[in-house]
Amino acid sequence: MKKKSIFLAVFAVVLALSGTAGSAWAYFTTYVEARGMLTLELGDETTIDEPKFESWTKHIVVSSDPGSKPVYVRARAFCGSQYSLVYSGSDKWTPGSDGYYYYSDILNGGEKTEELLVKIENVPEDVADASEFNVAVVYETTPVLYDEDGKPYADWNAKQEVTKAEGGSN
């Protein structure tokens, strides 16, 4: 009788563990399948250019492709905590309370912003190689919206509406 009880206890443990094996296996896989199609067209194509880096200063320009819809632009740079960044350049770039710099003009298709300069400060004098510094520049655009009076404005919290694409399957 004792052997039968031990066998049943071991069998119950094995059964309980095998019931959770599928979810554990799924946790450790990196393979996923998706089907269907959703085309997302936002109507604007922009790129960021950094045409030169000199005197520990990045020169940043945002360009809009011809045919793109009008947008507003904002940009921000990030670096390590031991260095500080100082922004300068055109008066069309103004600081916001969120750390971004906002371009005041509407960027139409085929146009470029004026330069935004980002200088790295507190650079040790014995550093000669600029590749040792990593300053990441992030920029965002948002479509130009118009109020009831026809005045343009930017809504940086707007979310794009996604509708099901015709011809796609889920």
Secondary structure, 3 states (H helix, E strand, C coil): CHHHHHHHHHHHHHHHHHHCHHHHHHHHCCCCCCCCCCCCCCCCCEEEEEEEEECCEEEEEEEECCCCCCEEEEEEEECCCCCEEEEEECCCEEECCCCCEEECCCECCCCECCCEEEEEECCCCCCCCHHHCCCEEEEEEEECEECCCCCEECCCCCCCCCCCCCCCCC
